[in-house]
Amino acid sequence: MLIKEIKLLTNTLAETKYFYHQILGFPIIIEEKNLISFQTGFSLLTFQEANEKNPVYHFAFNIPCNKIEEALHWLELKTEIIKADGETEIVDFKNWNAKAIYFLDNNGNILELIARSDLKNEDNKEFTSNSFISISEMAIVIDNVVKTATDLIQSLNISYFEKQKPAEEFAALGDDNGLLILSKAGRNWFLTDSPSQKYWQKIIIETEERQEEITFNE
């Protein structure tokens, strides 16, 4: 499964433009009065301005599997890294055969760079913003994880992520290329003390069968 685009809310569009374009170096694809879209690998990251008070999301980017250390050095010059246990900058997900770095954007969104060894997508070029492959994960905060997972599996003909056992409060759907992360509302975001909340979001995914646009928390 591929994540082609995510559409999220922000109440600070100008600051969001500065963070993603000037700090991370993402090219601007669309810029309108109340909306901006950035290219990140083959995915689009779109923010729509809204009066919603401080909407916070979690999403991740796939990077080349051999670039996690280099990505850390690149990123720590630009923003603060969220450390696991206050000291570990690179989180090792052994069950996923992947390593990740977490950081915040200007909105307080929890962002992640993840290098998945099983994708075997090594890159010998210097790590830059052009090294981002795609948006690989989008977290969806809902009240009923099990029901939402069942509905998505049936409607989209996708499956639970084989490396993550589903639970009542957390589940992952898809594969290493693209994952929908289902999190029960009120559950703390990973590495933070901030409880997750439901906000509007739109996700465009592509499977072997078709492309689908899904909206949550309307």
Secondary structure as UniProt FT lines:
FT   STRAND          2..10
FT   HELIX           13..17
FT   HELIX           18..23
FT   STRAND          28..32
FT   TURN            33..34
FT   STRAND          35..40
FT   TURN            41..42
FT   STRAND          43..49
FT   STRAND          58..63
FT   TURN            65..66
FT   HELIX           68..76
FT   TURN            77..78
FT   STRAND          81..82
FT   TURN            85..87
FT   STRAND          91..93
FT   HELIX           94..96
FT   STRAND          98..104
FT   TURN            106..107
FT   STRAND          110..116
FT   HELIX           117..119
FT   HELIX           129..131
FT   STRAND          134..142
FT   HELIX           145..156
FT   TURN            162..163
FT   STRAND          170..175
FT   TURN            176..177
FT   STRAND          178..184
FT   TURN            185..186
FT   TURN            190..191
FT   STRAND          201..206
FT   STRAND          211..216
//
